[in-house]
Amino acid sequence: MVSVFVAGSRALSRLNPQLRERLDNIIRQNLTVLIGDANGADKAVQGYLAKRDYRQVVVYCMEVCRNNVGKWPIRSHTAESGAKRDRHYYGIKDCAMARDAGCGFMLWDGVSKGTLTNVINLLDADKKVLLYVAPKKQFFNLHTFEHLHQALNANGIQDVPRFLTSLGVKEPARQHLPFATLG
């Protein structure tokens, strides 16, 4: 069964009609949703899927789940004892979701480091990502890092490498070929 890693920024706690429509598409296709347990987008998506009584959901969490609205199965992950509860700590479960998913649906507030890291991890694994950029209310289909650069450019970010570096997000060192030389 195909699975989709759904995640987003903690600042996004409401789902507009566009987002609900995309989630309804996932439900109609009977895709397994892999989702985290954070407040914000994760919890909002969980709430919507629970309201729709959708059962094809697995919640990924660290040790103890913070949110599991639909009482779905969980995949709990651990870190070294005493690890700081920061972006890197919760990134352990995010990396597992990126590895386990067939594709991704990311809801980005325009600043979240974690959401962009998830996009990059999925693209690095050659997995497609549907990126929703909340400030512009736009969707972008990403298949390559070039598509990510185009999406960020379309949202006013001209120097993408500098922007990613400023957020502490690392893009893998890859050969980027201009579209003009392809095909």
PyRosetta script that sets phi, psi and omega in degrees:
from pyrosetta import init, pose_from_sequence

init()
pose = pose_from_sequence("MVSVFVAGSRALSRLNPQLRERLDNIIRQNLTVLIGDANGADKAVQGYLAKRDYRQVVVYCMEVCRNNVGKWPIRSHTAESGAKRDRHYYGIKDCAMARDAGCGFMLWDGVSKGTLTNVINLLDADKKVLLYVAPKKQFFNLHTFEHLHQALNANGIQDVPRFLTSLGVKEPARQHLPFATLG")
pose.set_psi(1, 137.1)
pose.set_omega(1, 180.0)
pose.set_phi(2, -74.5)
pose.set_psi(2, 140.3)
pose.set_omega(2, 179.1)
pose.set_phi(3, -125.1)
pose.set_psi(3, 151.7)
pose.set_omega(3, 180.0)
pose.set_phi(4, -126.7)
pose.set_psi(4, 129.6)
pose.set_omega(4, 177.1)
pose.set_phi(5, -84.3)
pose.set_psi(5, 111.7)
pose.set_omega(5, 179.6)
pose.set_phi(6, -108.8)
pose.set_psi(6, 125.9)
pose.set_omega(6, -179.8)
pose.set_phi(7, -156.4)
pose.set_psi(7, 169.6)
pose.set_omega(7, 177.8)
pose.set_phi(8, -174.7)
pose.set_psi(8, -177.9)
pose.set_omega(8, -175.6)
pose.set_phi(9, -69.6)
pose.set_psi(9, 145.4)
pose.set_omega(9, 177.4)
pose.set_phi(10, -66.7)
pose.set_psi(10, -22.3)
pose.set_omega(10, 179.9)
pose.set_phi(11, -73.7)
pose.set_psi(11, -14.1)
pose.set_omega(11, -178.8)
pose.set_phi(12, -99.7)
pose.set_psi(12, 101.6)
pose.set_omega(12, -176.8)
pose.set_phi(13, -114.4)
pose.set_psi(13, 3.1)
pose.set_omega(13, 178.4)
pose.set_phi(14, -127.6)
pose.set_psi(14, 142.3)
pose.set_omega(14, 179.9)
pose.set_phi(15, -105.6)
pose.set_psi(15, 119.2)
pose.set_omega(15, 178.5)
pose.set_phi(16, -78.7)
pose.set_psi(16, 172.6)
pose.set_omega(16, -178.9)
pose.set_phi(17, -57.8)
pose.set_psi(17, -35.4)
pose.set_omega(17, 178.2)
pose.set_phi(18, -60.9)
pose.set_psi(18, -43.9)
pose.set_omega(18, -179.1)
pose.set_phi(19, -69.3)
pose.set_psi(19, -41.5)
pose.set_omega(19, 178.1)
pose.set_phi(20, -62.2)
pose.set_psi(20, -37.6)
pose.set_omega(20, 178.0)
pose.set_phi(21, -62.6)
pose.set_psi(21, -42.0)
pose.set_omega(21, 178.6)
pose.set_phi(22, -65.9)
pose.set_psi(22, -39.5)
pose.set_omega(22, 176.6)
pose.set_phi(23, -66.2)
pose.set_psi(23, -37.3)
pose.set_omega(23, 175.7)
pose.set_phi(24, -61.6)
pose.set_psi(24, -35.8)
pose.set_omega(24, 175.7)
pose.set_phi(25, -62.8)
pose.set_psi(25, -40.2)
pose.set_omega(25, 177.7)
pose.set_phi(26, -62.7)
pose.set_psi(26, -43.6)
pose.set_omega(26, 179.3)
pose.set_phi(27, -62.8)
pose.set_psi(27, -46.3)
pose.set_omega(27, -179.6)
pose.set_phi(28, -60.1)
pose.set_psi(28, -34.0)
pose.set_omega(28, 179.7)
pose.set_phi(29, -83.6)
pose.set_psi(29, -3.3)
pose.set_omega(29, 179.9)
pose.set_phi(30, 56.7)
pose.set_psi(30, 39.4)
pose.set_omega(30, 178.0)
pose.set_phi(31, -78.5)
pose.set_psi(31, 146.8)
pose.set_omega(31, 173.8)
pose.set_phi(32, -80.0)
pose.set_psi(32, 126.4)
pose.set_omega(32, 179.4)
pose.set_phi(33, -94.4)
pose.set_psi(33, 123.3)
pose.set_omega(33, 173.0)
pose.set_phi(34, -102.4)
pose.set_psi(34, 120.5)
pose.set_omega(34, -173.7)
pose.set_phi(35, -139.2)
pose.set_psi(35, 150.0)
pose.set_omega(35, 177.2)
pose.set_phi(36, -83.3)
pose.set_psi(36, -174.2)
pose.set_omega(36, -173.0)
pose.set_phi(37, -117.9)
pose.set_psi(37, 17.1)
pose.set_omega(37, -177.1)
pose.set_phi(38, -77.8)
pose.set_psi(38, 161.2)
pose.set_omega(38, 169.6)
pose.set_phi(39, -70.5)
pose.set_psi(39, 167.8)
pose.set_omega(39, -179.7)
pose.set_phi(40, 91.7)
pose.set_psi(40, -132.9)
pose.set_omega(40, -175.2)
pose.set_phi(41, -59.8)
pose.set_psi(41, -43.8)
pose.set_omega(41, -179.5)
pose.set_phi(42, -56.8)
pose.set_psi(42, -50.2)
pose.set_omega(42, -177.9)
pose.set_phi(43, -66.3)
pose.set_psi(43, -38.1)
pose.set_omega(43, 179.0)
pose.set_phi(44, -64.5)
pose.set_psi(44, -43.8)
pose.set_omega(44, 178.6)
pose.set_phi(45, -65.8)
pose.set_psi(45, -43.3)
pose.set_omega(45, 176.2)
pose.set_phi(46, -56.0)
pose.set_psi(46, -45.7)
pose.set_omega(46, -179.5)
pose.set_phi(47, -60.2)
pose.set_psi(47, -41.5)
pose.set_omega(47, 179.6)
pose.set_phi(48, -66.5)
pose.set_psi(48, -45.3)
pose.set_omega(48, -180.0)
pose.set_phi(49, -65.3)
pose.set_psi(49, -36.8)
pose.set_omega(49, 177.4)
pose.set_phi(50, -66.7)
pose.set_psi(50, -42.0)
pose.set_omega(50, 178.4)
pose.set_phi(51, -60.6)
pose.set_psi(51, -34.8)
pose.set_omega(51, 178.2)
pose.set_phi(52, -84.1)
pose.set_psi(52, -0.3)
pose.set_omega(52, -179.0)
pose.set_phi(53, 56.0)
pose.set_psi(53, 39.8)
pose.set_omega(53, 179.4)
pose.set_phi(54, -84.3)
pose.set_psi(54, 127.7)
pose.set_omega(54, -173.0)
pose.set_phi(55, -102.4)
pose.set_psi(55, -12.4)
pose.set_omega(55, -177.1)
pose.set_phi(56, -82.8)
pose.set_psi(56, 62.7)
pose.set_omega(56, -175.4)
pose.set_phi(57, -134.4)
pose.set_psi(57, 138.8)
pose.set_omega(57, 172.0)
pose.set_phi(58, -127.3)
pose.set_psi(58, 127.9)
pose.set_omega(58, -179.3)
pose.set_phi(59, -98.4)
pose.set_psi(59, 124.8)
pose.set_omega(59, 177.1)
pose.set_phi(60, -98.2)
pose.set_psi(60, 135.2)
pose.set_omega(60, -179.0)
pose.set_phi(61, -149.8)
pose.set_psi(61, 172.2)
pose.set_omega(61, 175.2)
pose.set_phi(62, -104.3)
pose.set_psi(62, 125.0)
pose.set_omega(62, -179.3)
pose.set_phi(63, 47.8)
pose.set_psi(63, -69.8)
pose.set_omega(63, -179.0)
pose.set_phi(64, -122.0)
pose.set_psi(64, 133.5)
pose.set_omega(64, -179.6)
pose.set_phi(65, -75.4)
pose.set_psi(65, 130.8)
pose.set_omega(65, 177.8)
pose.set_phi(66, -78.8)
pose.set_psi(66, -37.7)
pose.set_omega(66, -179.9)
pose.set_phi(67, -139.8)
pose.set_psi(67, 128.7)
pose.set_omega(67, 171.9)
pose.set_phi(68, -147.8)
pose.set_psi(68, 74.8)
pose.set_omega(68, -171.0)
pose.set_phi(69, -57.7)
pose.set_psi(69, -40.4)
pose.set_omega(69, -176.2)
pose.set_phi(70, -94.3)
pose.set_psi(70, 6.9)
pose.set_omega(70, -178.8)
pose.set_phi(71, 52.0)
pose.set_psi(71, 47.3)
pose.set_omega(71, 179.5)
pose.set_phi(72, -84.4)
pose.set_psi(72, 168.9)
pose.set_omega(72, 174.0)
pose.set_phi(73, -60.2)
pose.set_psi(73, 151.0)
pose.set_omega(73, -179.7)
pose.set_phi(74, -120.6)
pose.set_psi(74, 156.0)
pose.set_omega(74, 169.3)
pose.set_phi(75, -123.6)
pose.set_psi(75, 104.6)
pose.set_omega(75, -176.7)
pose.set_phi(76, -92.9)
pose.set_psi(76, 139.1)
pose.set_omega(76, -180.0)
pose.set_phi(77, -121.2)
pose.set_psi(77, 158.1)
pose.set_omega(77, -179.0)
pose.set_phi(78, -125.6)
pose.set_psi(78, 159.9)
pose.set_omega(78, 175.2)
pose.set_phi(79, -127.7)
pose.set_psi(79, 175.4)
pose.set_omega(79, 177.3)
pose.set_phi(80, -59.9)
pose.set_psi(80, 145.9)
pose.set_omega(80, 179.2)
pose.set_phi(81, -56.6)
pose.set_psi(81, 133.6)
pose.set_omega(81, 178.6)
pose.set_phi(82, 80.9)
pose.set_psi(82, 7.6)
pose.set_omega(82, -179.9)
pose.set_phi(83, -62.2)
pose.set_psi(83, 140.6)
pose.set_omega(83, 178.5)
pose.set_phi(84, -66.4)
pose.set_psi(84, 136.2)
pose.set_omega(84, -179.0)
pose.set_phi(85, -82.7)
pose.set_psi(85, 73.9)
pose.set_omega(85, -177.7)
pose.set_phi(86, -122.0)
pose.set_psi(86, -169.0)
pose.set_omega(86, -178.3)
pose.set_phi(87, -58.3)
pose.set_psi(87, -36.3)
pose.set_omega(87, -178.9)
pose.set_phi(88, -71.3)
pose.set_psi(88, -36.9)
pose.set_omega(88, 177.2)
pose.set_phi(89, -61.3)
pose.set_psi(89, -53.4)
pose.set_omega(89, -179.6)
pose.set_phi(90, -72.0)
pose.set_psi(90, -17.8)
pose.set_omega(90, 175.4)
pose.set_phi(91, -64.7)
pose.set_psi(91, -20.3)
pose.set_omega(91, 177.8)
pose.set_phi(92, -60.6)
pose.set_psi(92, -47.8)
pose.set_omega(92, 179.2)
pose.set_phi(93, -70.4)
pose.set_psi(93, -34.0)
pose.set_omega(93, 178.3)
pose.set_phi(94, -63.5)
pose.set_psi(94, -42.4)
pose.set_omega(94, 177.5)
pose.set_phi(95, -62.1)
pose.set_psi(95, -38.4)
pose.set_omega(95, 178.4)
pose.set_phi(96, -65.0)
pose.set_psi(96, -40.7)
pose.set_omega(96, 178.6)
pose.set_phi(97, -65.7)
pose.set_psi(97, -41.6)
pose.set_omega(97, 178.4)
pose.set_phi(98, -62.4)
pose.set_psi(98, -37.9)
pose.set_omega(98, 179.0)
pose.set_phi(99, -69.1)
pose.set_psi(99, -42.2)
pose.set_omega(99, -173.3)
pose.set_phi(100, -80.3)
pose.set_psi(100, -23.6)
pose.set_omega(100, -174.6)
pose.set_phi(101, -81.8)
pose.set_psi(101, 155.2)
pose.set_omega(101, 173.6)
pose.set_phi(102, -88.2)
pose.set_psi(102, -22.6)
pose.set_omega(102, -180.0)
pose.set_phi(103, -162.4)
pose.set_psi(103, 178.7)
pose.set_omega(103, -178.6)
pose.set_phi(104, -135.6)
pose.set_psi(104, 153.6)
pose.set_omega(104, 172.8)
pose.set_phi(105, -131.8)
pose.set_psi(105, 107.4)
pose.set_omega(105, -174.3)
pose.set_phi(106, -112.6)
pose.set_psi(106, 132.8)
pose.set_omega(106, 178.4)
pose.set_phi(107, -107.2)
pose.set_psi(107, 108.4)
pose.set_omega(107, -172.0)
pose.set_phi(108, -112.1)
pose.set_psi(108, 133.6)
pose.set_omega(108, 179.9)
pose.set_phi(109, -87.1)
pose.set_psi(109, 1.5)
pose.set_omega(109, 179.9)
pose.set_phi(110, 94.9)
pose.set_psi(110, -6.5)
pose.set_omega(110, -179.4)
pose.set_phi(111, -137.6)
pose.set_psi(111, -17.4)
pose.set_omega(111, -173.3)
pose.set_phi(112, -63.8)
pose.set_psi(112, 121.5)
pose.set_omega(112, 177.4)
pose.set_phi(113, -68.1)
pose.set_psi(113, -41.6)
pose.set_omega(113, -177.3)
pose.set_phi(114, -62.8)
pose.set_psi(114, -42.7)
pose.set_omega(114, -179.2)
pose.set_phi(115, -65.3)
pose.set_psi(115, -43.6)
pose.set_omega(115, 178.1)
pose.set_phi(116, -64.9)
pose.set_psi(116, -37.0)
pose.set_omega(116, 176.9)
pose.set_phi(117, -62.2)
pose.set_psi(117, -40.2)
pose.set_omega(117, 177.3)
pose.set_phi(118, -62.7)
pose.set_psi(118, -42.2)
pose.set_omega(118, 177.6)
pose.set_phi(119, -58.7)
pose.set_psi(119, -47.9)
pose.set_omega(119, -177.9)
pose.set_phi(120, -64.4)
pose.set_psi(120, -40.8)
pose.set_omega(120, 178.7)
pose.set_phi(121, -63.4)
pose.set_psi(121, -40.6)
pose.set_omega(121, 178.2)
pose.set_phi(122, -66.0)
pose.set_psi(122, -47.3)
pose.set_omega(122, 179.6)
pose.set_phi(123, -62.5)
pose.set_psi(123, -38.3)
pose.set_omega(123, 179.3)
pose.set_phi(124, -63.2)
pose.set_psi(124, -27.3)
pose.set_omega(124, 177.6)
pose.set_phi(125, -91.6)
pose.set_psi(125, 13.8)
pose.set_omega(125, 179.9)
pose.set_phi(126, 59.3)
pose.set_psi(126, 40.9)
pose.set_omega(126, 177.6)
pose.set_phi(127, -113.2)
pose.set_psi(127, 139.8)
pose.set_omega(127, -179.8)
pose.set_phi(128, -72.7)
pose.set_psi(128, 150.2)
pose.set_omega(128, -179.7)
pose.set_phi(129, -134.6)
pose.set_psi(129, 132.0)
pose.set_omega(129, 167.1)
pose.set_phi(130, -96.3)
pose.set_psi(130, 114.5)
pose.set_omega(130, -178.3)
pose.set_phi(131, -105.7)
pose.set_psi(131, 124.2)
pose.set_omega(131, 173.6)
pose.set_phi(132, -103.6)
pose.set_psi(132, 121.3)
pose.set_omega(132, 178.7)
pose.set_phi(133, -101.6)
pose.set_psi(133, 104.0)
pose.set_omega(133, -171.9)
pose.set_phi(134, -59.5)
pose.set_psi(134, -44.2)
pose.set_omega(134, -177.5)
pose.set_phi(135, -58.9)
pose.set_psi(135, -31.6)
pose.set_omega(135, -179.4)
pose.set_phi(136, -101.4)
pose.set_psi(136, -6.7)
pose.set_omega(136, -177.0)
pose.set_phi(137, 53.4)
pose.set_psi(137, 46.1)
pose.set_omega(137, -178.2)
pose.set_phi(138, -122.5)
pose.set_psi(138, 147.4)
pose.set_omega(138, 173.9)
pose.set_phi(139, -106.1)
pose.set_psi(139, 144.0)
pose.set_omega(139, 176.2)
pose.set_phi(140, -132.9)
pose.set_psi(140, 129.3)
pose.set_omega(140, 173.6)
pose.set_phi(141, -89.1)
pose.set_psi(141, 117.3)
pose.set_omega(141, -177.1)
pose.set_phi(142, -111.0)
pose.set_psi(142, 126.4)
pose.set_omega(142, 175.7)
pose.set_phi(143, -118.4)
pose.set_psi(143, -20.7)
pose.set_omega(143, -176.4)
pose.set_phi(144, -140.3)
pose.set_psi(144, 170.3)
pose.set_omega(144, 175.3)
pose.set_phi(145, -67.0)
pose.set_psi(145, -29.7)
pose.set_omega(145, 176.4)
pose.set_phi(146, -62.5)
pose.set_psi(146, -39.0)
pose.set_omega(146, 177.1)
pose.set_phi(147, -63.7)
pose.set_psi(147, -39.8)
pose.set_omega(147, 177.0)
pose.set_phi(148, -61.3)
pose.set_psi(148, -45.1)
pose.set_omega(148, 178.9)
pose.set_phi(149, -60.2)
pose.set_psi(149, -42.5)
pose.set_omega(149, 179.4)
pose.set_phi(150, -63.6)
pose.set_psi(150, -40.5)
pose.set_omega(150, 179.4)
pose.set_phi(151, -64.5)
pose.set_psi(151, -42.8)
pose.set_omega(151, 179.3)
pose.set_phi(152, -67.8)
pose.set_psi(152, -40.5)
pose.set_omega(152, 175.9)
pose.set_phi(153, -58.7)
pose.set_psi(153, -43.1)
pose.set_omega(153, -179.3)
pose.set_phi(154, -63.1)
pose.set_psi(154, -19.1)
pose.set_omega(154, 179.5)
pose.set_phi(155, -104.6)
pose.set_psi(155, 22.5)
pose.set_omega(155, 172.1)
pose.set_phi(156, 88.2)
pose.set_psi(156, 5.6)
pose.set_omega(156, 179.7)
pose.set_phi(157, -97.8)
pose.set_psi(157, 104.5)
pose.set_omega(157, -174.8)
pose.set_phi(158, -84.5)
pose.set_psi(158, -41.3)
pose.set_omega(158, -179.0)
pose.set_phi(159, -102.3)
pose.set_psi(159, 83.4)
pose.set_omega(159, -174.2)
pose.set_phi(160, -60.9)
pose.set_psi(160, -47.6)
pose.set_omega(160, 179.6)
pose.set_phi(161, -56.9)
pose.set_psi(161, -41.9)
pose.set_omega(161, 179.2)
pose.set_phi(162, -66.2)
pose.set_psi(162, -41.2)
pose.set_omega(162, 179.0)
pose.set_phi(163, -60.5)
pose.set_psi(163, -48.6)
pose.set_omega(163, 180.0)
pose.set_phi(164, -61.5)
pose.set_psi(164, -42.7)
pose.set_omega(164, 178.4)
pose.set_phi(165, -62.0)
pose.set_psi(165, -39.8)
pose.set_omega(165, -179.6)
pose.set_phi(166, -63.4)
pose.set_psi(166, -27.6)
pose.set_omega(166, 178.1)
pose.set_phi(167, -88.1)
pose.set_psi(167, -7.8)
pose.set_omega(167, -176.4)
pose.set_phi(168, 77.9)
pose.set_psi(168, 23.0)
pose.set_omega(168, 179.6)
pose.set_phi(169, -103.0)
pose.set_psi(169, 129.8)
pose.set_omega(169, -177.4)
pose.set_phi(170, -107.3)
pose.set_psi(170, 126.3)
pose.set_omega(170, 174.5)
pose.set_phi(171, -90.6)
pose.set_psi(171, 136.3)
pose.set_omega(171, 179.2)
pose.set_phi(172, -59.0)
pose.set_psi(172, 145.9)
pose.set_omega(172, 176.1)
pose.set_phi(173, -75.1)
pose.set_psi(173, 109.3)
pose.set_omega(173, -179.4)
pose.set_phi(174, -133.6)
pose.set_psi(174, 158.2)
pose.set_omega(174, 173.6)
pose.set_phi(175, -74.8)
pose.set_psi(175, 116.8)
pose.set_omega(175, 178.1)
pose.set_phi(176, -102.5)
pose.set_psi(176, 114.8)
pose.set_omega(176, 178.3)
pose.set_phi(177, -95.6)
pose.set_psi(177, 135.7)
pose.set_omega(177, 176.1)
pose.set_phi(178, -64.5)
pose.set_psi(178, 148.2)
pose.set_omega(178, -178.7)
pose.set_phi(179, -57.3)
pose.set_psi(179, -32.5)
pose.set_omega(179, -176.2)
pose.set_phi(180, -62.3)
pose.set_psi(180, -24.9)
pose.set_omega(180, -178.2)
pose.set_phi(181, -92.5)
pose.set_psi(181, -5.1)
pose.set_omega(181, -179.0)
pose.set_phi(182, -82.5)
pose.set_psi(182, 148.3)
pose.set_omega(182, 169.2)
pose.set_phi(183, 74.4)
pose.dump_pdb("model.pdb")
